[in-house]
Amino acid sequence: MEYLILFLPLIGALISGFFGKKIGDRNSQILTSSFVSISAILSLFVLYKVISSDYSNNLVIATWINSGTLNVNWSIKIDALSAVMFVVVNFVSALVHIYSIGYMSHDPHKTRFMAYLSLFTFAMLTLVSSDNFIQLFFGWEGVGLCSYFLIGFWFKKESANKAAIKAFVVNRVGDFGLALGIFLIFYIFGTVNYDEVFEQIPNVLDKKINFIGINIEIIDLICLLLLIGAMGKSAQFLLHTWLPDAMEGPTPVSALIHAATMVTAGVFLIVRCSPIYEYSPLALTVITIIGMTTAFFAATVALVQNDIKKIIAYSTCSQLGYMFFAAGVGAYNVAMFHLFTHAFFKALLFLGAGAVIHSFHDEQDINKMGGVIKKLPYTYVLMLIGTLALTGFPFLSGFYSKDAIIEFAYLRGNGVGMLAAFVGIVTALLTSIYSWRLIFKTFHGNFNNKELSIDKVHESPFVMIAPLIILAIGAIFAGMAFKGLFIGHEVAYEFWAQSIKFLEPLSTDHPPTWFLFLTPILVTAAIPFSYYLYLKNTNIVKGLKEMNEPIYQFLVKKWYFDEMYDYLFVNPSKKIGKFLWKKVDGSIIDKFGPDGISSVIKNLSIKAVKFQSGFIYQYAFVMLIGFSVLLTILILN
């Protein structure tokens, strides 16, 4: 069963990619969707076995590397952590595959698209099922490569190409840190297998290493290098710039990347490596600071975005920040709980946004929408559920996981934890404001699209609506249903026992009553507040923009990170590249290399041609000279 979970998406990808034209578009779509759906159902069975009987296993597929002390297998590791990720990845991927049948119906390259989706799923499954860092890195890079294919799927668009390259390059920065971390792990421990590394961690707690002239504890350095990799994949502050631009890909890609797969890889890495991070308070503090900064930063930027997909993209970035600082305060199980619930409501919002874009004939600007509740009733209700879950409205899935993160950060008791809790509350308020802004401007008010008649706006086909309904059920009930299993004190420890390490048990205390009610009250109060700002009295927003133009531009420009990186890295790299091209390649290497050699040969051939005069007496004269020289040599010898 475990083999089928892993390899069915790969088989679907290969068939659709190589034989898609022979079997036809529709058969290719059905085949890939069916294989991933079967994989999702089998994942549920595996999770059930883990829950009911503490099932765990490590299935060795093949010996991958056996060189000296380096022994690496290609394995399928089954424990609570991998079982949960199997369900999240396969479940969301299956629904995205089905949704894509309708969304990509007019695209001429359906088979290639479905192949990319399935291959992406396989790479992510390889990552989460690994029992060693090399296999994890293989899946890690596979996910990165497939994201490049998917983001740049519409490669004839210059913006899509630029976004794909940007995602690839920024992730290479993080991947370099991850690679260094893996090298260091092998250098110190002589192995890259999780269990063997984790067992040896207590033996190196006091050891230090000189890294770029700095004496640093080995554990801290390993954790920080792995963190750099996690920051790249999970689009954390400083390495976040690729995520909003990734919206250039088709909407199903956005849902797959942002909800359940690529961006959660960083969170998964930190949680998987909890036996290392638990011994590095420095790294945990850094993770907390990065997470809460990301959460706040992305929320502020989302407030002023007008592209419906980019608003949800920054929302993803913000929620990933929550997961990071949850892990940073040691609540790894809570981070996984939010990862689990987030997959449902974020996929719901992205696919719902895709349905809106589809209905508006590819329009993505929320300022050009509005007044379509009656035209899109199903999409409206479903996106409303996703929004309520995202904002943490009481008793929906996001309420249980987000509030748990804020509460555990508060209970941590140290300064960083308290600050993270405060930032989490402020971010929750901002999340509610920008989320309701999206809903009100998209569906309420007047119809604002001058290029499209409202009569042409229509509900999406059932094949696109059905996945939304399933995700909506998860967005409503997933938090309530899995709260006890994921973060319940006794049950949770038993469930995560084999996959997450806690040096100290998480606090069983409860924050003050006022603190428990603070976040739900704020996110609920934001609903009428946003309604008044964005529907009833829009002049207030206009006045605030005019009065605070520098701040508004600061947010619109996304804190000027793109401009700063262009100035510091992109433009200098272009200048250096141009210099090397003109002065080194052109003037030196080409001049004295290929061009120089070819020029010499050309000149020699021109001169040699002159000997081909066509006169017999000249040829006879040359032969005579040659014979004379040969005879002379023979006589002398």
Rosetta blueprint (number, residue, H / E / L):
1 M L
2 E H
3 Y H
4 L H
5 I H
6 L H
7 F H
8 L H
9 P H
10 L H
11 I H
12 G H
13 A H
14 L H
15 I H
16 S H
17 G H
18 F H
19 F H
20 G H
21 K H
22 K H
23 I H
24 G L
25 D H
26 R H
27 N H
28 S H
29 Q H
30 I H
31 L H
32 T H
33 S H
34 S H
35 F H
36 V H
37 S H
38 I H
39 S H
40 A H
41 I H
42 L H
43 S H
44 L H
45 F H
46 V H
47 L H
48 Y H
49 K H
50 V H
51 I H
52 S H
53 S H
54 D L
55 Y L
56 S L
57 N E
58 N E
59 L E
60 V E
61 I E
62 A E
63 T E
64 W E
65 I E
66 N E
67 S E
68 G L
69 T L
70 L E
71 N E
72 V E
73 N E
74 W E
75 S E
76 I E
77 K E
78 I E
79 D L
80 A H
81 L H
82 S H
83 A H
84 V H
85 M H
86 F H
87 V H
88 V H
89 V H
90 N H
91 F H
92 V H
93 S H
94 A H
95 L H
96 V H
97 H H
98 I H
99 Y H
100 S H
101 I H
102 G H
103 Y H
104 M L
105 S L
106 H L
107 D L
108 P L
109 H L
110 K H
111 T H
112 R H
113 F H
114 M H
115 A H
116 Y H
117 L H
118 S H
119 L H
120 F H
121 T H
122 F H
123 A H
124 M H
125 L H
126 T H
127 L H
128 V H
129 S L
130 S L
131 D L
132 N E
133 F H
134 I H
135 Q H
136 L H
137 F H
138 F H
139 G H
140 W H
141 E H
142 G H
143 V H
144 G H
145 L H
146 C H
147 S H
148 Y H
149 F H
150 L H
151 I H
152 G L
153 F L
154 W L
155 F L
156 K L
157 K L
158 E H
159 S H
160 A H
161 N H
162 K H
163 A H
164 A H
165 I H
166 K H
167 A H
168 F H
169 V H
170 V H
171 N H
172 R H
173 V H
174 G H
175 D H
176 F H
177 G H
178 L H
179 A H
180 L H
181 G H
182 I H
183 F H
184 L H
185 I H
186 F H
187 Y H
188 I H
189 F H
190 G L
191 T L
192 V L
193 N E
194 Y H
195 D H
196 E H
197 V H
198 F H
199 E H
200 Q H
201 I H
202 P H
203 N H
204 V H
205 L L
206 D L
207 K L
208 K E
209 I E
210 N E
211 F E
212 I L
213 G L
214 I E
215 N E
216 I E
217 E E
218 I H
219 I H
220 D H
221 L H
222 I H
223 C H
224 L H
225 L H
226 L H
227 L H
228 I H
229 G H
230 A H
231 M H
232 G H
233 K H
234 S L
235 A L
236 Q L
237 F L
238 L L
239 L L
240 H L
241 T L
242 W H
243 L H
244 P H
245 D H
246 A H
247 M H
248 E H
249 G L
250 P L
251 T H
252 P H
253 V H
254 S H
255 A H
256 L H
257 I H
258 H H
259 A H
260 A L
261 T L
262 M H
263 V H
264 T H
265 A H
266 G H
267 V H
268 F H
269 L H
270 I H
271 V H
272 R H
273 C L
274 S H
275 P H
276 I H
277 Y H
278 E L
279 Y L
280 S L
281 P H
282 L H
283 A H
284 L H
285 T H
286 V H
287 I H
288 T H
289 I H
290 I H
291 G H
292 M H
293 T H
294 T H
295 A H
296 F H
297 F H
298 A H
299 A H
300 T H
301 V H
302 A H
303 L L
304 V L
305 Q L
306 N L
307 D E
308 I H
309 K H
310 K H
311 I H
312 I H
313 A H
314 Y H
315 S H
316 T H
317 C H
318 S H
319 Q H
320 L H
321 G H
322 Y H
323 M H
324 F H
325 F H
326 A H
327 A H
328 G H
329 V L
330 G L
331 A L
332 Y H
333 N H
334 V H
335 A H
336 M H
337 F H
338 H H
339 L H
340 F H
341 T H
342 H H
343 A H
344 F H
345 F H
346 K H
347 A H
348 L H
349 L H
350 F H
351 L H
352 G H
353 A H
354 G H
355 A H
356 V H
357 I H
358 H H
359 S H
360 F L
361 H L
362 D L
363 E L
364 Q L
365 D E
366 I H
367 N H
368 K H
369 M L
370 G L
371 G L
372 V L
373 I L
374 K L
375 K L
376 L L
377 P H
378 Y H
379 T H
380 Y H
381 V H
382 L H
383 M H
384 L H
385 I H
386 G H
387 T H
388 L H
389 A H
390 L H
391 T H
392 G L
393 F L
394 P L
395 F L
396 L L
397 S H
398 G H
399 F H
400 Y H
401 S H
402 K H
403 D H
404 A H
405 I H
406 I H
407 E H
408 F H
409 A H
410 Y H
411 L H
412 R H
413 G L
414 N L
415 G H
416 V H
417 G H
418 M H
419 L H
420 A H
421 A H
422 F H
423 V H
424 G H
425 I H
426 V H
427 T H
428 A H
429 L H
430 L H
431 T H
432 S H
433 I H
434 Y H
435 S H
436 W H
437 R H
438 L H
439 I H
440 F H
441 K H
442 T H
443 F H
444 H L
445 G L
446 N L
447 F L
448 N L
449 N L
450 K L
451 E L
452 L L
453 S L
454 I H
455 D H
456 K H
457 V L
458 H L
459 E L
460 S L
461 P L
462 F H
463 V H
464 M H
465 I H
466 A H
467 P H
468 L H
469 I H
470 I H
471 L H
472 A H
473 I H
474 G H
475 A H
476 I H
477 F H
478 A H
479 G H
480 M H
481 A H
482 F H
483 K H
484 G H
485 L H
486 F H
487 I H
488 G L
489 H H
490 E H
491 V H
492 A H
493 Y H
494 E H
495 F H
496 W H
497 A L
498 Q L
499 S L
500 I L
501 K L
502 F L
503 L L
504 E L
505 P L
506 L L
507 S L
508 T L
509 D L
510 H L
511 P L
512 P L
513 T H
514 W H
515 F H
516 L H
517 F H
518 L H
519 T H
520 P H
521 I H
522 L H
523 V H
524 T H
525 A H
526 A H
527 I H
528 P H
529 F H
530 S H
531 Y H
532 Y H
533 L H
534 Y H
535 L H
536 K H
537 N L
538 T L
539 N H
540 I H
541 V H
542 K H
543 G H
544 L H
545 K H
546 E H
547 M H
548 N L
549 E H
550 P H
551 I H
552 Y H
553 Q H
554 F H
555 L H
556 V H
557 K L
558 K H
559 W H
560 Y H
561 F H
562 D H
563 E H
564 M H
565 Y H
566 D H
567 Y H
568 L H
569 F H
570 V H
571 N H
572 P H
573 S H
574 K H
575 K H
576 I H
577 G H
578 K H
579 F H
580 L H
581 W H
582 K H
583 K H
584 V H
585 D H
586 G H
587 S H
588 I H
589 I H
590 D H
591 K H
592 F H
593 G L
594 P H
595 D H
596 G H
597 I H
598 S H
599 S H
600 V H
601 I H
602 K H
603 N H
604 L H
605 S H
606 I H
607 K H
608 A H
609 V H
610 K L
611 F L
612 Q L
613 S L
614 G L
615 F L
616 I H
617 Y H
618 Q H
619 Y H
620 A H
621 F H
622 V H
623 M H
624 L H
625 I H
626 G H
627 F H
628 S H
629 V H
630 L H
631 L H
632 T H
633 I H
634 L H
635 I H
636 L H
637 N L
